[in-house]
């Protein structure tokens, strides 16, 4: 009798965050770390945690409508994080940060540290996403 092989499935975590709850950023970081641990990919998740924090903070501060955070670890170890908000305004079309600015560095960090990232519009709101591969590999 032959055993039927099934393809490995991604491991997924999702959290709804309220628009007035900045403490949710800490909860999201904790949830991401737990997802990586459960999926057998606890390695150096620092970059993924930083980028997730930036996107969630942007959604909460700039939209005030809350967000849904979804993190998916693929069987090969890659991580994709999506932060969907419910505000129709697009993010800034290009990143320009003055040396003395206290705002505007979040998307700059995402652009610099993620393997890929982008924005996908929806009927109401948008999803800002990023993918990293090295940040979730073995320590």
VEXKE-996431 format. One line per field, with one value per residue: x, y, z of N, C-alpha, C, O, CB in turn; residue in one letter; residue number from 1. Coordinates in Angstrom, 3 decimals, always signed. Glycine has a CB too. Example, Ala and Ser with C-alpha at 12.3 -4.5 7.8 and 13.67 -1.06 7.14 Angstrom:
n.u	c(+13.190 | +12.850) .
n.v	c(-5.690 | -2.250) .
n.w	c(+7.800 | +7.080) .
ca.u	c(+12.300 | +13.670) .
ca.v	c(-4.500 | -1.060) .
ca.w	c(+7.800 | +7.140) .
c.u	c(+13.200 | +12.900) .
c.v	c(-3.300 | +0.030) .
c.w	c(+7.800 | +7.870) .
o.u	c(+14.236 | +13.409) .
o.v	c(-3.319 | +1.138) .
o.w	c(+8.465 | +8.039) .
cb.u	c(+11.308 | +14.084) .
cb.v	c(-4.473 | -0.598) .
cb.w	c(+9.046 | +5.725) .
r	c(A | S) .
k	c(1 | 2) .
//
This chain:
n.u	c(+0.840 | +0.648 | +1.692 | -0.104 | +1.147 | +1.064 | +1.126 | +3.088 | +1.576 | +1.067 | +1.710 | -0.425 | -1.317 | -3.607 | -4.780 | -7.088 | -7.004 | -7.827 | -8.553 | -7.887 | -6.030 | -2.969 | -1.454 | -1.789 | +0.213 | +2.386 | +1.198 | +0.830 | +3.493 | +4.289 | +2.534 | +3.478 | +6.076 | +5.362 | +4.001 | +6.155 | +7.701 | +5.953 | +5.775 | +8.171 | +10.178 | +11.829 | +14.003 | +16.054 | +14.027 | +13.962 | +14.036 | +11.641 | +9.811 | +10.235 | +9.449 | +6.773 | +5.770 | +6.087 | +4.300 | +1.822 | +1.675 | +1.616 | -0.883 | -2.641 | -2.161 | -2.415 | -4.841 | -6.864 | -8.932 | -8.618 | -7.232 | -6.411 | -4.202 | -2.258 | -0.154 | +1.912 | +3.695 | +5.479 | +5.948 | +8.674 | +9.923 | +9.724 | +8.324 | +5.299 | +3.726 | +0.733 | -0.992 | -4.054 | -6.032 | -8.878 | -9.292 | -9.679 | -7.654 | -4.606 | -1.252 | +1.642 | +2.899 | +5.645 | +8.787 | +10.235 | +12.404 | +13.192 | +16.240 | +15.808 | +13.276 | +10.573 | +8.771 | +7.711 | +9.566 | +8.880 | +7.879 | +10.165 | +11.958 | +10.687 | +10.969 | +13.762 | +14.488 | +12.839 | +12.366 | +10.530 | +7.776 | +4.614 | +1.548 | -1.864 | -4.930 | -8.307 | -11.922 | -12.792 | -10.385 | -6.966 | -4.244 | -1.130 | +1.837 | +4.570 | +7.380 | +9.743 | +12.638 | +15.119 | +14.870 | +13.435 | +14.688 | +16.795 | +18.460) .
n.v	c(-1.166 | +2.170 | +5.275 | +8.201 | +11.247 | +14.484 | +17.933 | +20.252 | +22.571 | +26.125 | +28.018 | +30.000 | +33.140 | +35.404 | +38.632 | +40.970 | +44.413 | +47.227 | +50.601 | +52.529 | +51.513 | +51.409 | +49.703 | +47.312 | +46.872 | +45.748 | +43.309 | +42.204 | +41.880 | +39.934 | +37.854 | +37.311 | +36.345 | +34.031 | +32.602 | +32.063 | +30.459 | +28.247 | +27.280 | +26.157 | +27.828 | +29.655 | +31.323 | +34.216 | +36.640 | +39.335 | +41.453 | +40.960 | +41.343 | +44.067 | +45.282 | +44.489 | +45.769 | +48.432 | +48.622 | +48.051 | +50.089 | +52.319 | +51.851 | +52.081 | +54.687 | +56.420 | +55.787 | +55.302 | +53.490 | +50.912 | +47.602 | +44.564 | +42.055 | +39.725 | +37.007 | +34.787 | +31.814 | +30.151 | +26.731 | +26.455 | +28.306 | +31.055 | +34.264 | +36.053 | +39.050 | +40.763 | +43.799 | +44.951 | +47.764 | +49.947 | +52.291 | +54.474 | +56.122 | +56.236 | +54.998 | +57.145 | +58.054 | +58.001 | +57.619 | +59.870 | +61.166 | +63.608 | +64.635 | +65.506 | +64.693 | +63.255 | +61.449 | +59.134 | +57.161 | +54.492 | +53.123 | +53.450 | +51.806 | +49.346 | +49.151 | +49.002 | +46.686 | +44.466 | +41.591 | +41.772 | +43.990 | +45.722 | +47.411 | +46.808 | +47.730 | +47.814 | +47.542 | +49.034 | +50.503 | +49.236 | +46.909 | +46.634 | +44.992 | +42.718 | +40.616 | +38.348 | +36.321 | +35.471 | +36.350 | +34.559 | +32.191 | +29.445 | +30.006) .
n.w	c(+0.000 | -0.900 | +0.458 | +0.509 | -0.434 | +0.875 | +0.140 | +1.966 | +4.132 | +4.397 | +7.410 | +9.259 | +10.745 | +12.204 | +13.105 | +14.350 | +14.773 | +16.725 | +15.770 | +17.644 | +19.368 | +20.220 | +21.738 | +20.604 | +18.778 | +20.129 | +20.844 | +18.314 | +17.476 | +19.350 | +18.613 | +16.018 | +16.561 | +17.979 | +15.979 | +14.227 | +15.893 | +16.343 | +13.751 | +13.340 | +12.586 | +14.187 | +14.018 | +13.350 | +13.677 | +13.786 | +11.809 | +10.436 | +12.496 | +13.092 | +10.635 | +10.489 | +12.763 | +11.955 | +9.747 | +10.961 | +12.883 | +11.148 | +9.897 | +12.079 | +13.069 | +10.819 | +9.572 | +11.422 | +11.489 | +12.258 | +11.631 | +9.845 | +10.451 | +8.799 | +8.865 | +7.172 | +7.071 | +4.752 | +3.595 | +2.802 | +4.382 | +3.908 | +4.725 | +4.673 | +5.273 | +5.713 | +5.991 | +6.334 | +5.894 | +6.436 | +5.113 | +2.467 | +1.490 | -0.265 | +0.539 | +0.909 | -2.286 | -2.907 | -1.228 | +0.845 | +3.042 | +5.272 | +6.889 | +9.553 | +10.143 | +12.011 | +11.218 | +8.621 | +8.102 | +8.181 | +5.784 | +4.315 | +5.704 | +5.241 | +2.457 | +2.335 | +3.814 | +3.234 | +1.100 | -0.907 | -1.522 | -1.376 | -2.383 | -2.357 | -3.584 | -2.344 | -2.432 | -0.216 | +1.390 | +1.746 | +1.244 | +2.619 | +2.080 | +2.790 | +2.009 | +3.317 | +3.300 | +4.441 | +7.097 | +8.570 | +8.690 | +9.918 | +13.040) .
ca.u	c(+0.000 | +1.464 | +1.200 | -0.390 | +1.866 | +0.372 | +2.036 | +3.116 | +0.717 | +1.611 | +1.212 | -0.982 | -1.791 | -4.367 | -5.243 | -7.808 | -6.588 | -8.686 | -7.888 | -7.449 | -5.295 | -1.561 | -0.858 | -1.917 | +1.477 | +3.134 | +0.509 | +1.116 | +4.881 | +4.284 | +1.868 | +4.378 | +7.120 | +4.741 | +3.778 | +7.435 | +8.093 | +5.070 | +6.007 | +9.517 | +11.049 | +11.974 | +15.273 | +16.213 | +12.825 | +14.011 | +13.643 | +10.212 | +9.092 | +10.337 | +8.630 | +5.370 | +5.452 | +5.974 | +3.064 | +0.670 | +1.660 | +1.119 | -2.320 | -3.383 | -2.011 | -2.833 | -6.195 | -7.770 | -10.061 | -8.237 | -6.564 | -6.317 | -2.830 | -2.150 | +1.223 | +1.928 | +4.998 | +5.394 | +6.714 | +10.100 | +10.454 | +9.470 | +7.266 | +4.549 | +2.874 | -0.189 | -1.736 | -5.171 | -6.779 | -10.199 | -9.289 | -9.444 | -6.494 | -3.414 | -0.045 | +2.407 | +3.367 | +7.087 | +9.353 | +11.223 | +12.512 | +14.161 | +17.142 | +15.291 | +11.881 | +10.259 | +7.797 | +7.999 | +10.634 | +8.337 | +7.919 | +11.570 | +12.504 | +10.111 | +11.630 | +15.172 | +14.736 | +12.021 | +12.737 | +9.513 | +6.685 | +3.726 | +0.251 | -2.976 | -6.154 | -9.561 | -13.078 | -12.655 | -9.081 | -5.829 | -3.359 | +0.303 | +2.409 | +5.991 | +7.871 | +11.153 | +13.003 | +16.214 | +14.559 | +12.763 | +15.463 | +17.409 | +19.335) .
ca.v	c(+0.000 | +3.383 | +6.388 | +9.398 | +12.399 | +15.757 | +19.080 | +20.988 | +23.756 | +27.276 | +28.280 | +31.348 | +33.805 | +36.612 | +39.424 | +42.218 | +45.429 | +48.396 | +51.811 | +53.393 | +50.666 | +51.270 | +48.569 | +46.143 | +46.662 | +44.778 | +42.020 | +41.705 | +41.385 | +38.679 | +36.861 | +36.949 | +35.476 | +32.737 | +31.933 | +31.562 | +29.354 | +27.102 | +26.763 | +25.595 | +28.844 | +30.708 | +32.012 | +35.647 | +37.285 | +40.747 | +42.315 | +40.746 | +41.971 | +45.511 | +45.684 | +44.308 | +46.868 | +49.671 | +48.630 | +48.123 | +51.453 | +53.197 | +51.650 | +52.592 | +56.141 | +57.186 | +55.512 | +55.339 | +52.594 | +49.551 | +46.837 | +43.114 | +41.630 | +38.310 | +36.570 | +33.430 | +31.192 | +29.114 | +25.529 | +26.654 | +29.230 | +32.461 | +34.909 | +37.147 | +39.758 | +41.701 | +44.649 | +45.533 | +48.790 | +50.208 | +53.691 | +54.520 | +56.942 | +55.423 | +55.462 | +58.114 | +57.401 | +57.779 | +57.768 | +60.933 | +61.436 | +64.648 | +64.199 | +65.828 | +64.273 | +62.206 | +60.571 | +58.782 | +56.171 | +53.137 | +52.533 | +53.430 | +50.573 | +48.208 | +49.101 | +48.648 | +45.395 | +43.364 | +41.045 | +42.310 | +44.639 | +46.437 | +47.871 | +46.317 | +48.410 | +47.063 | +48.427 | +49.925 | +50.320 | +48.698 | +45.994 | +46.844 | +43.684 | +42.497 | +39.239 | +38.160 | +34.916 | +35.250 | +36.714 | +33.493 | +30.958 | +28.967 | +30.966) .
ca.w	c(+0.000 | -0.974 | +1.263 | -0.279 | +0.082 | +0.763 | +0.155 | +3.224 | +4.106 | +5.110 | +8.749 | +9.169 | +11.961 | +11.859 | +14.251 | +14.109 | +15.731 | +16.763 | +15.325 | +18.744 | +20.309 | +19.840 | +22.458 | +19.726 | +18.064 | +20.945 | +20.711 | +16.970 | +17.497 | +20.099 | +17.778 | +14.928 | +17.125 | +18.301 | +14.696 | +13.739 | +16.773 | +16.057 | +12.407 | +13.271 | +11.986 | +15.187 | +13.779 | +13.562 | +13.149 | +14.151 | +10.687 | +10.181 | +13.597 | +12.887 | +9.491 | +10.872 | +13.680 | +11.180 | +8.957 | +11.870 | +13.430 | +10.077 | +9.712 | +13.230 | +13.206 | +9.653 | +9.107 | +12.580 | +11.252 | +12.595 | +10.581 | +9.987 | +10.181 | +8.466 | +8.644 | +6.640 | +6.864 | +3.727 | +3.952 | +2.589 | +5.362 | +3.610 | +5.496 | +4.047 | +6.221 | +5.085 | +6.917 | +5.584 | +6.615 | +5.881 | +4.725 | +1.038 | +1.103 | -0.536 | +1.232 | +0.120 | -3.506 | -2.915 | +0.096 | +0.959 | +4.464 | +5.622 | +7.950 | +10.876 | +10.236 | +12.984 | +10.576 | +7.241 | +7.963 | +8.171 | +4.451 | +3.909 | +6.280 | +4.518 | +1.151 | +2.498 | +4.463 | +2.713 | -0.203 | -1.815 | -0.806 | -2.268 | -1.909 | -3.185 | -3.222 | -2.214 | -2.527 | +0.928 | +2.024 | +1.004 | +1.947 | +2.447 | +2.376 | +2.526 | +2.093 | +3.663 | +3.374 | +5.379 | +8.475 | +9.303 | +8.577 | +11.139 | +13.726) .
c.u	c(+0.893 | +0.829 | +0.993 | +0.320 | +1.037 | +1.398 | +1.955 | +2.271 | +1.379 | +0.992 | +0.786 | -1.452 | -2.492 | -4.826 | -5.936 | -7.355 | -7.477 | -7.894 | -7.383 | -6.582 | -3.850 | -0.856 | -0.936 | -0.626 | +2.320 | +2.520 | +0.779 | +2.539 | +4.963 | +3.653 | +2.738 | +5.473 | +6.565 | +4.463 | +5.079 | +7.925 | +7.280 | +5.358 | +7.400 | +10.517 | +11.312 | +13.175 | +15.283 | +15.054 | +12.824 | +13.553 | +12.148 | +9.366 | +9.097 | +9.414 | +7.145 | +4.929 | +5.241 | +4.657 | +1.825 | +0.558 | +1.142 | -0.387 | -3.113 | -3.320 | -2.640 | -4.264 | -7.234 | -8.998 | -9.740 | -7.622 | -6.690 | -4.916 | -2.848 | -0.690 | +1.188 | +3.368 | +4.799 | +6.245 | +8.224 | +10.727 | +10.237 | +8.294 | +6.633 | +3.644 | +2.038 | -0.908 | -2.801 | -5.867 | -8.080 | -10.381 | -8.913 | -8.232 | -5.280 | -2.240 | +0.699 | +3.005 | +4.877 | +7.640 | +10.429 | +11.264 | +13.590 | +14.999 | +16.572 | +13.837 | +11.701 | +9.239 | +8.296 | +9.067 | +10.125 | +8.408 | +9.333 | +12.232 | +11.981 | +10.806 | +13.067 | +15.383 | +13.951 | +12.574 | +11.780 | +8.455 | +5.808 | +2.434 | -0.797 | -4.249 | -7.340 | -10.707 | -13.074 | -11.314 | -8.041 | -5.097 | -1.931 | +0.957 | +3.918 | +6.292 | +9.342 | +11.437 | +14.058 | +15.859 | +13.903 | +13.514 | +16.071 | +18.383 | +20.787) .
c.v	c(+1.239 | +4.483 | +7.594 | +10.591 | +13.653 | +16.879 | +19.766 | +22.248 | +24.912 | +27.380 | +29.737 | +31.832 | +35.089 | +37.305 | +40.676 | +43.203 | +46.651 | +49.648 | +52.706 | +52.644 | +50.461 | +50.170 | +47.300 | +45.859 | +45.634 | +43.387 | +41.390 | +41.155 | +40.044 | +37.558 | +36.384 | +36.010 | +34.086 | +31.933 | +31.314 | +30.389 | +28.096 | +26.471 | +26.164 | +26.546 | +29.968 | +31.604 | +33.491 | +36.390 | +38.787 | +41.664 | +42.179 | +41.415 | +43.493 | +45.971 | +45.556 | +45.436 | +48.172 | +49.727 | +48.745 | +49.529 | +52.438 | +53.075 | +52.259 | +54.114 | +56.893 | +56.918 | +55.604 | +54.453 | +51.150 | +48.845 | +45.349 | +42.720 | +40.130 | +38.003 | +35.109 | +32.974 | +30.061 | +27.910 | +25.678 | +27.660 | +30.694 | +32.987 | +36.009 | +37.738 | +40.750 | +42.481 | +45.357 | +46.563 | +49.061 | +51.683 | +53.751 | +55.318 | +56.047 | +55.876 | +56.436 | +57.433 | +57.203 | +58.142 | +58.841 | +61.350 | +62.492 | +64.151 | +64.434 | +65.412 | +63.187 | +61.220 | +60.181 | +57.729 | +54.738 | +52.474 | +52.505 | +52.157 | +49.342 | +48.049 | +48.589 | +47.210 | +44.216 | +42.877 | +41.555 | +42.987 | +45.362 | +46.827 | +47.370 | +47.005 | +47.459 | +48.044 | +49.472 | +49.619 | +49.714 | +47.692 | +46.372 | +45.552 | +43.698 | +41.013 | +39.274 | +36.664 | +34.684 | +35.507 | +35.591 | +32.183 | +30.548 | +29.992 | +30.611) .
c.w	c(+0.000 | -0.128 | +0.353 | +0.360 | -0.120 | +0.851 | +1.517 | +3.083 | +4.826 | +6.509 | +8.775 | +10.538 | +11.557 | +13.134 | +13.755 | +15.184 | +15.592 | +16.399 | +16.436 | +19.761 | +19.873 | +20.632 | +21.618 | +18.969 | +18.813 | +20.821 | +19.346 | +16.899 | +18.222 | +19.265 | +16.630 | +15.429 | +17.431 | +17.034 | +14.192 | +14.592 | +16.456 | +14.703 | +12.252 | +12.647 | +12.993 | +14.992 | +14.058 | +12.910 | +13.392 | +13.017 | +10.404 | +11.257 | +13.452 | +11.771 | +9.800 | +11.794 | +12.927 | +10.412 | +9.837 | +12.459 | +12.393 | +9.924 | +10.867 | +13.334 | +12.042 | +9.197 | +10.206 | +12.408 | +11.629 | +11.402 | +10.876 | +9.552 | +9.921 | +8.172 | +8.231 | +6.463 | +5.877 | +4.131 | +3.764 | +3.539 | +5.077 | +4.412 | +4.665 | +5.119 | +5.434 | +6.177 | +6.096 | +6.455 | +5.876 | +5.555 | +3.254 | +0.599 | +0.868 | +0.320 | +0.337 | -1.106 | -3.583 | -1.538 | +0.060 | +2.418 | +4.691 | +6.800 | +9.343 | +11.069 | +11.284 | +12.418 | +9.189 | +7.043 | +7.852 | +6.808 | +3.891 | +4.442 | +5.552 | +3.170 | +1.285 | +2.974 | +3.901 | +1.381 | -1.288 | -0.951 | -1.809 | -1.580 | -2.885 | -2.692 | -3.163 | -2.389 | -1.425 | +1.575 | +1.109 | +1.874 | +1.597 | +2.907 | +2.167 | +2.640 | +2.457 | +3.678 | +4.424 | +6.821 | +9.246 | +9.230 | +9.903 | +11.717 | +13.493) .
o.u	c(+1.803 | -0.392 | +1.848 | +0.118 | +0.398 | +2.405 | +0.891 | +2.264 | +2.160 | -0.111 | +1.543 | -1.917 | -2.025 | -5.208 | -5.445 | -7.327 | -7.835 | -6.701 | -6.532 | -6.424 | -3.531 | +0.230 | -0.233 | -0.391 | +2.906 | +3.242 | +0.938 | +2.767 | +5.635 | +4.178 | +2.744 | +5.763 | +7.226 | +4.665 | +5.091 | +8.499 | +7.842 | +5.200 | +7.770 | +11.591 | +11.045 | +13.348 | +14.565 | +15.107 | +11.796 | +12.752 | +11.468 | +8.320 | +8.070 | +8.675 | +6.350 | +3.845 | +4.318 | +3.973 | +0.883 | -0.535 | +0.321 | -1.090 | -4.149 | -4.320 | -3.324 | -4.845 | -8.383 | -9.998 | -10.532 | -7.506 | -7.025 | -4.493 | -3.383 | -0.064 | +0.518 | +4.167 | +4.042 | +7.171 | +8.987 | +11.942 | +10.539 | +7.374 | +7.330 | +2.895 | +2.555 | -1.375 | -2.508 | -6.244 | -8.348 | -11.467 | -7.928 | -7.814 | -4.959 | -2.223 | +0.414 | +3.563 | +5.334 | +7.016 | +11.413 | +10.271 | +14.754 | +14.534 | +16.827 | +13.232 | +12.551 | +8.885 | +9.196 | +9.434 | +10.885 | +8.943 | +9.667 | +12.981 | +12.733 | +11.186 | +13.534 | +16.360 | +14.363 | +13.174 | +12.175 | +8.254 | +6.208 | +2.244 | -0.636 | -4.610 | -7.369 | -10.483 | -13.324 | -11.147 | -8.194 | -5.303 | -1.563 | +0.670 | +4.466 | +5.560 | +10.096 | +10.577 | +13.911 | +16.490 | +13.820 | +13.002 | +15.883 | +19.036 | +21.679) .
o.v	c(+1.342 | +4.595 | +7.931 | +10.899 | +13.843 | +16.771 | +19.845 | +22.897 | +24.709 | +26.889 | +30.615 | +31.053 | +35.793 | +36.659 | +41.360 | +42.865 | +47.056 | +49.739 | +53.562 | +53.100 | +49.461 | +49.740 | +46.326 | +44.723 | +44.745 | +42.397 | +40.174 | +40.088 | +39.124 | +36.446 | +35.198 | +34.997 | +33.080 | +30.719 | +30.156 | +29.435 | +27.010 | +25.262 | +25.716 | +26.122 | +31.129 | +32.565 | +33.958 | +36.726 | +39.442 | +42.569 | +43.176 | +41.990 | +44.137 | +46.942 | +46.414 | +45.994 | +48.928 | +50.751 | +49.460 | +50.092 | +53.299 | +54.082 | +52.885 | +54.756 | +57.895 | +57.747 | +55.955 | +54.639 | +50.253 | +49.407 | +44.934 | +43.010 | +39.358 | +38.655 | +34.291 | +33.639 | +29.125 | +28.055 | +25.069 | +27.854 | +31.524 | +32.239 | +36.801 | +37.023 | +41.487 | +41.907 | +46.233 | +46.287 | +48.477 | +52.244 | +53.139 | +55.209 | +55.200 | +57.016 | +56.537 | +56.342 | +56.297 | +58.888 | +58.726 | +61.831 | +62.291 | +63.348 | +63.633 | +65.760 | +62.310 | +60.251 | +60.822 | +57.436 | +53.852 | +51.373 | +51.636 | +51.501 | +48.407 | +46.942 | +47.826 | +46.575 | +43.069 | +43.643 | +41.743 | +42.614 | +45.589 | +46.612 | +47.494 | +46.880 | +46.433 | +49.251 | +50.652 | +48.589 | +49.675 | +47.631 | +46.425 | +45.066 | +44.556 | +40.257 | +40.118 | +35.854 | +33.773 | +34.934 | +35.662 | +31.156 | +31.232 | +30.738 | +31.299) .
o.w	c(+0.823 | -0.021 | -0.466 | +1.535 | -1.155 | +1.551 | +2.130 | +2.037 | +5.756 | +6.750 | +8.363 | +11.369 | +10.661 | +14.109 | +12.857 | +16.367 | +14.486 | +16.688 | +16.197 | +20.893 | +19.231 | +20.244 | +21.888 | +18.559 | +18.194 | +20.707 | +19.243 | +16.329 | +17.755 | +19.217 | +16.300 | +14.793 | +17.171 | +17.013 | +13.774 | +14.067 | +16.317 | +14.531 | +11.167 | +12.221 | +12.686 | +15.742 | +14.943 | +11.727 | +13.222 | +13.252 | +10.160 | +10.958 | +13.666 | +11.937 | +9.418 | +11.628 | +13.231 | +10.419 | +9.493 | +12.523 | +12.711 | +9.833 | +10.644 | +13.654 | +12.249 | +8.497 | +9.936 | +13.102 | +11.339 | +10.313 | +11.986 | +8.433 | +10.717 | +7.337 | +8.861 | +5.803 | +6.133 | +4.930 | +4.514 | +3.511 | +5.934 | +4.739 | +4.030 | +5.784 | +4.595 | +7.161 | +5.282 | +7.594 | +4.826 | +5.699 | +2.841 | -0.554 | +1.701 | +0.784 | -0.856 | -0.987 | -4.279 | -0.784 | -0.671 | +2.962 | +4.344 | +7.608 | +10.242 | +12.084 | +11.439 | +13.089 | +8.645 | +5.905 | +7.461 | +6.685 | +3.085 | +3.719 | +5.277 | +2.787 | +0.440 | +2.579 | +4.077 | +0.627 | -2.439 | +0.204 | -2.951 | -0.383 | -4.099 | -1.521 | -3.844 | -2.485 | -1.673 | +2.229 | -0.112 | +3.086 | +0.423 | +4.001 | +1.474 | +3.280 | +1.972 | +4.026 | +5.238 | +7.709 | +10.472 | +9.677 | +10.909 | +10.987 | +13.988) .
cb.u	c(-0.960 | +1.626 | +2.189 | -1.928 | +3.235 | -0.716 | +1.693 | +4.573 | -0.643 | +1.360 | +2.293 | -2.145 | -0.616 | -5.588 | -4.066 | -9.380 | -5.107 | -9.326 | -8.799 | -8.662 | -5.987 | -0.833 | -1.564 | -3.057 | +2.257 | +3.160 | -1.005 | +0.918 | +5.817 | +3.522 | +0.589 | +4.999 | +7.711 | +3.432 | +3.215 | +8.479 | +7.907 | +3.615 | +5.808 | +9.497 | +10.413 | +12.050 | +15.670 | +17.565 | +11.588 | +15.414 | +14.458 | +9.893 | +9.710 | +11.778 | +8.980 | +5.160 | +6.565 | +7.150 | +2.975 | +0.797 | +3.071 | +1.805 | -2.638 | -2.849 | -0.539 | -1.911 | -6.251 | -8.215 | -10.478 | -9.437 | -5.073 | -7.422 | -1.870 | -3.062 | +2.106 | +1.161 | +5.623 | +5.849 | +6.231 | +10.336 | +11.862 | +9.213 | +7.813 | +3.714 | +3.715 | -1.205 | -0.794 | -6.175 | -5.944 | -11.278 | -8.304 | -10.620 | -6.178 | -3.037 | +0.873 | +3.525 | +2.929 | +7.783 | +9.925 | +10.885 | +12.831 | +13.441 | +18.463 | +15.428 | +11.383 | +9.727 | +6.410 | +8.392 | +11.568 | +6.917 | +7.008 | +12.319 | +12.160 | +8.581 | +11.623 | +15.822 | +14.432 | +10.549 | +12.733 | +8.878 | +7.220 | +3.432 | +0.204 | -3.110 | -6.433 | -9.657 | -14.363 | -13.843 | -9.224 | -4.870 | -3.660 | +0.835 | +1.761 | +6.878 | +7.648 | +11.499 | +13.490 | +17.355 | +13.671 | +11.370 | +16.554 | +18.122 | +19.037) .
cb.v	c(-0.007 | +3.852 | +6.726 | +9.653 | +12.541 | +15.906 | +20.084 | +21.341 | +23.453 | +28.574 | +27.966 | +31.383 | +34.097 | +36.267 | +39.794 | +42.008 | +45.808 | +48.549 | +52.576 | +53.993 | +49.316 | +52.591 | +48.353 | +46.350 | +48.001 | +45.216 | +42.196 | +42.821 | +42.414 | +38.850 | +37.422 | +38.208 | +36.103 | +32.948 | +32.925 | +32.688 | +29.750 | +27.538 | +27.863 | +24.312 | +29.417 | +30.105 | +31.811 | +36.140 | +36.668 | +41.119 | +41.966 | +39.241 | +41.562 | +45.907 | +44.845 | +42.939 | +47.039 | +49.800 | +47.369 | +47.067 | +51.869 | +52.866 | +50.154 | +51.972 | +56.510 | +56.906 | +54.157 | +56.759 | +52.661 | +48.773 | +47.245 | +42.363 | +41.989 | +37.936 | +36.776 | +33.350 | +30.676 | +29.663 | +24.366 | +27.091 | +29.000 | +32.652 | +35.477 | +36.650 | +40.477 | +40.963 | +45.680 | +44.436 | +50.095 | +49.752 | +54.537 | +55.063 | +58.006 | +55.497 | +54.269 | +58.761 | +58.191 | +58.618 | +56.431 | +62.149 | +60.140 | +66.002 | +64.908 | +67.299 | +63.778 | +62.824 | +61.255 | +59.977 | +56.272 | +53.157 | +53.298 | +54.699 | +50.483 | +48.393 | +50.495 | +49.597 | +45.515 | +43.804 | +39.498 | +41.178 | +45.619 | +45.603 | +49.429 | +44.733 | +49.520 | +46.320 | +47.622 | +49.754 | +49.464 | +49.831 | +44.504 | +48.111 | +42.604 | +43.316 | +38.471 | +38.816 | +34.420 | +36.098 | +37.914 | +33.303 | +31.119 | +27.655 | +31.004) .
cb.w	c(+1.213 | -2.445 | +2.422 | -0.379 | -0.596 | +1.865 | -0.990 | +3.631 | +4.736 | +4.311 | +9.853 | +8.167 | +12.953 | +10.957 | +15.189 | +14.133 | +15.526 | +18.148 | +14.481 | +19.447 | +20.453 | +20.041 | +23.815 | +18.735 | +17.908 | +22.429 | +20.918 | +15.922 | +18.177 | +21.434 | +17.237 | +14.300 | +18.407 | +19.087 | +13.652 | +13.731 | +18.255 | +16.110 | +11.390 | +12.496 | +10.686 | +16.522 | +12.402 | +13.000 | +13.770 | +14.567 | +9.419 | +10.117 | +14.941 | +12.570 | +8.264 | +11.559 | +14.714 | +10.207 | +8.111 | +13.007 | +13.899 | +8.745 | +9.586 | +14.505 | +13.316 | +8.534 | +8.487 | +12.836 | +9.796 | +13.100 | +10.460 | +9.140 | +11.371 | +7.251 | +9.924 | +5.298 | +8.211 | +2.352 | +3.133 | +1.191 | +5.502 | +2.121 | +6.825 | +2.794 | +7.333 | +4.165 | +7.666 | +5.122 | +6.763 | +6.848 | +5.605 | +0.387 | +2.194 | -2.024 | +1.624 | +0.975 | -4.678 | -4.040 | +0.608 | +0.021 | +5.251 | +5.974 | +7.822 | +11.125 | +8.882 | +14.286 | +10.486 | +6.522 | +9.129 | +8.637 | +3.510 | +4.425 | +7.767 | +4.321 | +0.491 | +3.471 | +5.898 | +2.550 | -0.162 | -2.728 | +0.272 | -3.483 | -1.772 | -3.112 | -4.197 | -0.825 | -2.470 | +1.950 | +3.229 | +0.550 | +1.580 | +3.259 | +1.503 | +3.504 | +0.754 | +5.050 | +2.035 | +5.014 | +8.499 | +8.779 | +7.546 | +10.881 | +15.236) .
r	c(X | X | X | X | X | X | X | X | X | X | X | X | X | X | X | X | X | X | X | X | X | X | X | X | X | X | X | X | X | X | X | X | X | X | X | X | X | X | X | X | X | X | X | X | X | X | X | X | X | X | X | X | X | X | X | X | X | X | X | X | X | X | X | X | X | X | X | X | X | X | X | X | X | X | X | X | X | X | X | X | X | X | X | X | X | X | X | X | X | X | X | X | X | X | X | X | X | X | X | X | X | X | X | X | X | X | X | X | X | X | X | X | X | X | X | X | X | X | X | X | X | X | X | X | X | X | X | X | X | X | X | X | X | X | X | X | X | X | X) .
k	c(1 | 2 | 3 | 4 | 5 | 6 | 7 | 8 | 9 | 10 | 11 | 12 | 13 | 14 | 15 | 16 | 17 | 18 | 19 | 20 | 21 | 22 | 23 | 24 | 25 | 26 | 27 | 28 | 29 | 30 | 31 | 32 | 33 | 34 | 35 | 36 | 37 | 38 | 39 | 40 | 41 | 42 | 43 | 44 | 45 | 46 | 47 | 48 | 49 | 50 | 51 | 52 | 53 | 54 | 55 | 56 | 57 | 58 | 59 | 60 | 61 | 62 | 63 | 64 | 65 | 66 | 67 | 68 | 69 | 70 | 71 | 72 | 73 | 74 | 75 | 76 | 77 | 78 | 79 | 80 | 81 | 82 | 83 | 84 | 85 | 86 | 87 | 88 | 89 | 90 | 91 | 92 | 93 | 94 | 95 | 96 | 97 | 98 | 99 | 100 | 101 | 102 | 103 | 104 | 105 | 106 | 107 | 108 | 109 | 110 | 111 | 112 | 113 | 114 | 115 | 116 | 117 | 118 | 119 | 120 | 121 | 122 | 123 | 124 | 125 | 126 | 127 | 128 | 129 | 130 | 131 | 132 | 133 | 134 | 135 | 136 | 137 | 138 | 139) .
//
